[in-house]
Amino acid sequence: MLRRPSASVSQAAVAVLGGAALALSLASCSPMTTPEPSDDPVRPSPTAPPTPEGPAYVADGSAEDNLPLFAAVTAAVWASDQRGSGRAYVDALTAAGFDRAAMQVTQDATTVGNPVESLQFSVRWGDADCLVGQVGPSTGEPVTAVLPQLAEGRCLVGTTRAIDW
């Protein structure tokens, strides 16, 4: 035989829930306190000197150290009207400090003259790593990564175009 809960149990539950709701509403009405200024280096004070904007080229650094700049340059070109031009990526990376002689880039157009669905470019870094970028309609947003070098110090698979400008 099933028993119905007594009215006192239901009333107790309503009282508990009502009390909790009242406590929450009163807590949200309490005055806000302003946090004290901190000397915490993670959160600089509003009077701290500004930091340089964006990543910087690290000549003696690793490929990983330079990936933020590589990615920022790639994103900037992708956001421009030159987004489909391999030359634009090579020129922008060169202007940012990367070695043009260590770069590779794929073709901008297919064999029938249409824009490629995916454009790749790279910078060989040292004897083991490559900074590699890929952009295009098939990629969506730009993709950048540090990848191991291929045979003979290459970074990209297949035929690349000459960087002779």
C-alpha positions as CSV (number, residue, x, y, z in Angstrom):
1,M,0.0,0.0,0.0
2,L,1.4,3.4,-1.0
3,R,1.4,6.2,1.5
4,R,0.8,9.8,0.6
5,P,3.2,12.2,2.0
6,S,1.8,14.1,4.9
7,A,0.9,17.8,4.5
8,S,3.7,18.6,7.1
9,V,6.4,17.1,4.8
10,S,5.1,19.1,1.8
11,Q,5.0,22.3,3.9
12,A,8.5,21.7,5.2
13,A,9.8,21.3,1.7
14,V,8.1,24.5,0.6
15,A,9.5,26.3,3.6
16,V,13.1,25.1,2.9
17,L,12.9,26.0,-0.8
18,G,11.4,29.4,0.0
19,G,14.1,30.1,2.6
20,A,16.8,29.2,0.1
21,A,15.3,31.5,-2.5
22,L,15.0,34.3,0.0
23,A,18.7,33.9,1.0
24,L,19.8,34.0,-2.6
25,S,17.8,37.1,-3.4
26,L,19.2,38.9,-0.3
27,A,22.7,37.9,-1.2
28,S,22.4,39.4,-4.6
29,C,21.2,42.7,-3.1
30,S,24.3,43.1,-0.9
31,P,26.6,46.0,-1.7
32,M,29.5,45.2,-4.0
33,T,33.0,45.6,-2.7
34,T,35.8,47.1,-4.8
35,P,38.8,44.8,-4.8
36,E,41.9,46.2,-3.3
37,P,44.8,47.1,-5.7
38,S,47.3,44.3,-6.0
39,D,51.0,44.0,-6.7
40,D,50.3,40.6,-8.3
41,P,52.5,40.4,-11.4
42,V,49.8,38.3,-13.2
43,R,47.3,41.2,-13.0
44,P,49.2,44.4,-13.5
45,S,47.8,47.6,-12.0
46,P,46.1,50.1,-14.3
47,T,49.2,52.3,-14.0
48,A,51.6,49.6,-15.3
49,P,53.5,50.5,-18.4
50,P,52.0,49.1,-21.6
51,T,53.5,46.0,-23.1
52,P,54.5,45.8,-26.8
53,E,51.6,44.9,-29.1
54,G,51.7,41.4,-30.5
55,P,54.3,38.8,-30.8
56,A,57.9,39.5,-31.8
57,Y,60.5,37.7,-33.9
58,V,63.0,35.7,-31.8
59,A,66.1,35.2,-33.9
60,D,67.9,32.9,-31.5
61,G,64.6,31.3,-30.4
62,S,63.0,28.0,-31.4
63,A,60.3,27.4,-34.0
64,E,57.9,27.2,-31.1
65,D,59.1,30.6,-29.9
66,N,58.3,32.1,-33.3
67,L,55.0,30.4,-33.9
68,P,53.0,33.2,-32.4
69,L,54.5,35.7,-34.8
70,F,54.1,33.3,-37.8
71,A,50.5,32.8,-36.8
72,A,49.9,36.6,-36.4
73,V,51.4,37.4,-39.8
74,T,49.4,34.6,-41.4
75,A,46.1,35.9,-39.8
76,A,46.9,39.4,-41.0
77,V,47.4,38.4,-44.6
78,W,44.3,36.1,-44.4
79,A,42.3,39.1,-43.3
80,S,43.4,41.2,-46.2
81,D,42.4,41.3,-49.9
82,Q,45.6,39.4,-50.7
83,R,44.5,36.2,-48.8
84,G,44.8,34.0,-51.8
85,S,48.3,35.1,-52.8
86,G,51.3,33.0,-51.8
87,R,53.5,35.9,-52.5
88,A,51.7,38.1,-49.9
89,Y,52.4,35.5,-47.2
90,V,56.1,35.2,-48.2
91,D,56.5,39.0,-48.4
92,A,54.8,39.6,-45.0
93,L,56.8,36.8,-43.3
94,T,60.0,38.3,-44.7
95,A,59.0,41.8,-43.5
96,A,58.5,40.2,-40.0
97,G,62.1,38.9,-40.0
98,F,61.8,35.4,-41.3
99,D,64.4,34.2,-43.8
100,R,63.0,34.2,-47.4
101,A,65.7,31.6,-48.5
102,A,64.2,29.2,-45.9
103,M,60.7,29.5,-47.3
104,Q,58.5,27.3,-49.5
105,V,55.1,28.2,-51.0
106,T,52.6,26.2,-53.1
107,Q,50.9,27.5,-56.3
108,D,48.1,30.1,-56.0
109,A,46.2,28.7,-59.0
110,T,45.2,25.3,-60.3
111,T,46.4,24.1,-63.7
112,V,43.3,25.6,-65.3
113,G,43.8,29.0,-63.6
114,N,41.3,28.8,-60.8
115,P,42.3,29.8,-57.3
116,V,43.5,26.9,-55.2
117,E,41.3,25.5,-52.4
118,S,44.3,25.3,-50.1
119,L,47.6,27.3,-50.1
120,Q,50.6,26.2,-48.0
121,F,53.7,28.1,-47.1
122,S,56.6,27.3,-44.7
123,V,59.8,28.5,-43.1
124,R,62.5,26.0,-42.4
125,W,63.8,26.6,-38.8
126,G,67.2,25.1,-37.9
127,D,67.9,21.5,-38.7
128,A,64.8,19.9,-37.5
129,D,61.7,22.1,-37.5
130,C,59.4,24.0,-39.9
131,L,56.8,26.7,-39.3
132,V,53.9,25.7,-41.7
133,G,50.8,27.6,-42.6
134,Q,47.8,26.6,-44.6
135,V,45.0,28.8,-45.8
136,G,42.1,28.7,-48.2
137,P,38.5,27.9,-48.7
138,S,38.9,24.3,-47.8
139,T,40.7,25.2,-44.6
140,G,38.4,27.8,-43.3
141,E,40.4,29.8,-40.8
142,P,44.2,29.8,-41.1
143,V,46.1,26.9,-39.7
144,T,49.7,27.2,-38.4
145,A,51.9,24.7,-36.7
146,V,55.5,23.6,-36.0
147,L,56.2,20.4,-37.8
148,P,59.3,18.3,-38.3
149,Q,61.4,18.8,-41.4
150,L,61.1,16.3,-44.2
151,A,63.9,14.7,-46.1
152,E,66.6,17.1,-47.5
153,G,65.4,20.0,-45.2
154,R,62.1,20.5,-47.0
155,C,58.9,21.5,-45.2
156,L,56.2,20.9,-47.8
157,V,55.4,17.8,-49.7
158,G,55.1,18.0,-53.5
159,T,55.9,20.7,-56.0
160,T,56.4,24.2,-54.7
161,R,56.9,27.4,-56.7
162,A,60.1,29.3,-56.9
163,I,60.4,32.3,-54.7
164,D,62.2,34.4,-57.2
165,W,60.9,37.9,-56.7
